């Protein structure tokens, strides 16, 4: 009887195995998914990140940088001095964004385009990196004592970057930034109109709402590299509900590519540190 019962149960067990196999085969195959939030803001410290505002979203940024910490008590360790940049960034699509800004340094106006050409994905045939293309122009509106020598074209500087980033884990993101700065005007014949640099940046998350950040620009050999320094910054990002609050120190006073790539003068390790912050607030202009 026991053997008969065991044999009778065998077809039922086989049928159950077949059913489970069919259920596994009918399950949805793995899907390709876009990696989100490689960085939590459109800026890192000095650098732009691969991130853009979403379609129909306006980002308002307040960037503030004080004087150097080693300027002494008379200048309240830099707090008596400051430069300011206000900017707006708008997502025309989920890939294309435009931006405009105004800096108090040299009374500079700037505008830019950012296009997310490639987005990192997971799943079948994953894409290992995100790539955002960035192009900007900046013009100083200072009054010059010899206007004949400084026409409008001579006031313009252009910046071109490929922002290449990878989110290695939920906590760590890294970005590389090949950079070209073209200056229509330079003060001496020996100075470079075209300046090449390679930037690097990272974001290391340490708590749910806190992350450490850093960025660095290496100037390729030339007169600019000889006379100026590589820009270096370290900071912390704080997520506070509807906006990102970024605190940092850097050896660069300027907050656009025109300044921090070819014109950084501070020695980071000698205390020429500018303390600053960036506040970003997003507004939905056109729901989608």
C-alpha positions in Angstrom: 0.0 0.0 0.0 2.8 2.4 0.9 4.6 1.8 -2.4 1.3 2.3 -4.3 0.6 5.6 -2.6 4.2 6.8 -3.3 3.8 6.0 -7.0 0.4 7.6 -7.2 1.8 10.8 -5.7 4.7 11.0 -8.2 2.7 12.3 -11.2 1.1 15.0 -8.9 4.5 16.1 -7.7 5.8 16.2 -11.3 2.8 18.3 -12.4 3.5 20.7 -9.6 7.1 21.1 -10.7 6.0 21.8 -14.2 3.5 24.5 -13.0 6.3 26.2 -11.0 8.6 26.1 -14.0 5.9 27.7 -16.2 5.3 30.4 -13.6 9.1 31.2 -13.6 9.2 31.3 -17.4 6.2 33.6 -17.5 7.7 36.1 -15.0 8.7 39.4 -16.5 12.3 39.4 -17.6 14.7 41.9 -16.0 14.2 45.5 -17.3 16.7 48.2 -18.0 16.4 50.9 -15.5 17.9 54.4 -15.5 20.2 55.1 -12.5 18.8 58.1 -10.7 20.3 60.7 -8.4 24.0 60.2 -9.3 24.3 63.6 -7.6 21.5 65.3 -5.6 22.1 68.8 -7.1 23.0 70.3 -10.4 26.3 71.6 -8.9 28.9 69.8 -6.8 31.2 72.6 -5.4 32.8 74.5 -8.3 31.6 72.1 -10.9 28.4 71.4 -12.7 27.1 67.8 -12.1 25.5 65.5 -14.7 22.1 66.3 -13.2 19.6 68.6 -14.8 16.3 70.0 -13.5 13.4 67.8 -14.7 11.2 68.8 -17.5 9.2 71.9 -16.6 11.2 72.4 -13.3 12.9 75.7 -12.5 15.9 75.6 -10.1 16.8 78.9 -8.3 20.4 78.9 -7.0 22.0 81.2 -4.5 25.8 80.8 -4.4 27.8 82.8 -1.9 31.5 82.8 -1.2 33.3 84.8 1.6 36.9 86.0 1.7 39.8 83.8 2.7 39.9 82.3 6.2 43.5 83.3 6.6 42.7 87.0 6.0 42.7 87.6 9.8 40.5 88.8 12.5 40.3 92.4 11.1 38.4 91.0 8.1 36.5 88.6 10.5 38.3 85.7 8.8 36.8 86.5 5.4 33.2 87.1 6.5 33.6 90.9 5.8 34.2 90.1 2.1 31.9 88.2 -0.2 30.9 87.5 -3.8 27.5 86.4 -4.9 26.0 84.5 -7.8 22.3 84.2 -8.5 21.1 81.8 -11.2 18.1 80.1 -12.7 18.1 76.7 -14.4 15.2 75.3 -16.3 14.5 71.9 -17.8 13.2 72.2 -21.3 13.0 68.4 -21.5 14.2 65.7 -19.2 17.5 65.8 -21.1 18.0 69.4 -22.1 18.3 72.4 -19.6 19.2 76.0 -20.0 20.5 78.4 -17.4 21.4 82.1 -16.8 23.3 83.7 -13.9 24.8 86.9 -12.7 27.9 87.1 -10.5 29.1 90.1 -8.5 32.7 89.2 -9.4 33.6 91.4 -12.4 29.8 92.0 -12.8 29.6 88.8 -14.9 26.6 87.5 -16.8 26.6 83.9 -17.9 24.4 81.5 -19.8 24.6 77.8 -20.5 23.1 74.7 -22.1 23.3 71.2 -20.6 22.3 68.1 -22.5 22.1 64.6 -21.0 23.5 62.6 -23.9 23.8 59.2 -22.1 22.3 57.9 -18.9 23.7 55.1 -16.8 21.4 52.1 -16.7 21.2 48.7 -15.0 19.7 45.5 -16.2 20.2 43.9 -19.6 23.0 45.5 -21.6 23.7 48.1 -18.9 25.2 51.5 -19.8 28.1 52.0 -17.3 28.2 55.8 -17.2 26.1 59.0 -17.6 27.4 61.7 -20.0 26.2 65.3 -20.0 27.4 67.9 -22.4 27.9 71.4 -21.1 28.5 74.6 -23.0 28.5 78.1 -21.5 29.5 81.7 -22.2 30.2 84.5 -19.8 30.6 88.2 -20.3 32.0 90.8 -17.9 30.2 94.1 -17.7 32.8 96.0 -15.8 33.5 99.6 -17.0 37.1 99.7 -18.4 39.2 102.8 -18.4 40.2 102.1 -22.0 37.0 100.9 -23.7 38.6 101.0 -27.2 40.8 98.1 -26.1 37.9 96.1 -24.6 35.1 95.9 -27.1 32.2 93.5 -26.4 33.7 90.5 -28.1 36.9 90.8 -26.0 34.7 90.5 -22.8 33.4 87.0 -23.7 34.7 83.7 -22.4 33.4 80.2 -23.5 33.5 76.9 -21.6 33.0 73.4 -23.0 32.8 70.3 -20.9 31.9 66.6 -21.1 30.6 65.5 -17.7 31.2 61.8 -17.3 29.8 60.2 -14.2 29.2 56.8 -12.6 27.2 55.9 -9.6 29.1 52.9 -8.2 26.7 52.3 -5.3 23.9 54.1 -3.5 26.6 55.9 -1.5 29.4 56.7 -4.0 29.4 58.7 -7.2 32.4 59.8 -9.2 32.6 62.3 -12.1 35.3 63.2 -14.7 35.2 66.5 -16.6 37.4 67.1 -19.7 37.3 70.9 -20.0 38.2 73.6 -22.6 38.1 77.3 -21.7 38.4 79.8 -24.6 39.1 83.4 -23.7 38.6 86.0 -26.5 40.9 88.4 -24.7 44.1 87.7 -22.6 46.2 90.4 -21.0 49.5 89.4 -22.5 50.7 87.7 -25.7 52.2 84.9 -23.6 48.9 84.0 -22.0 46.7 81.3 -23.4 43.4 82.0 -25.2 42.6 78.2 -25.0 43.1 76.5 -21.6 42.7 72.8 -21.2 41.9 71.1 -17.9 40.7 67.8 -16.5 38.3 67.9 -13.6 37.4 65.2 -11.1 34.6 65.1 -8.5 33.0 62.7 -6.0 30.1 62.4 -3.7 30.2 60.0 -0.7 26.9 59.6 1.2 27.4 59.3 5.0 23.9 59.4 6.3 20.4 59.4 4.7 20.5 63.2 4.2 24.2 64.0 4.4 27.0 63.5 1.9 30.7 64.6 1.6 31.7 66.1 -1.8 35.0 67.2 -3.5 36.1 68.5 -6.8 39.5 69.3 -8.4 40.7 70.7 -11.7 44.1 69.9 -13.1 45.4 72.5 -15.5 47.5 71.0 -18.4 51.0 72.4 -18.7 51.2 75.9 -20.2 51.5 79.5 -19.1 48.2 79.4 -17.3 49.2 76.4 -15.3 52.5 78.1 -14.4 50.9 81.3 -13.2 47.7 80.0 -11.6 46.7 77.1 -9.4 44.5 74.1 -9.7 41.0 74.6 -8.2 40.2 72.3 -5.2 37.1 72.2 -3.1 35.7 70.0 -0.3 32.2 70.2 1.1 29.1 68.7 2.6 25.6 68.4 1.1 22.6 68.6 3.4 19.2 67.6 2.1 16.5 69.6 3.9 13.1 68.8 2.4 12.5 70.9 -0.6 16.1 72.1 -1.2 19.7 71.1 -1.0 22.0 73.1 1.3 25.7 72.8 0.3 28.6 74.0 2.4 32.2 74.0 1.2 35.7 75.5 1.3 37.7 76.0 -1.9 40.8 78.0 -3.1 38.8 79.6 -5.9 36.8 82.7 -5.4 34.9 82.5 -8.7 31.8 80.3 -9.2 31.7 80.0 -13.0 34.1 78.1 -15.3 35.5 81.4 -16.5 37.0 82.0 -13.1 37.7 78.8 -11.3 39.4 76.8 -14.1 42.0 79.3 -15.5 42.1 82.0 -12.8 42.4 80.4 -9.4 45.1 82.0 -7.3 44.6 80.6 -3.8 46.9 78.1 -2.2 44.5 75.6 -0.6 47.1 74.2 1.8 48.4 77.6 2.8 45.0 78.6 4.1 43.7 80.6 1.1 40.3 79.0 1.7 37.1 80.7 0.7 34.1 79.4 2.7 30.9 79.4 0.8 27.5 77.8 0.4 25.0 77.0 -2.3 21.2 76.9 -1.7 19.1 75.3 -4.5 15.3 75.4 -4.5 13.2 73.8 -7.2 9.8 75.0 -8.5 7.4 73.2 -10.8 6.6 75.6 -13.6 5.0 73.2 -16.1 3.6 69.9 -14.7 4.1 66.9 -17.0 
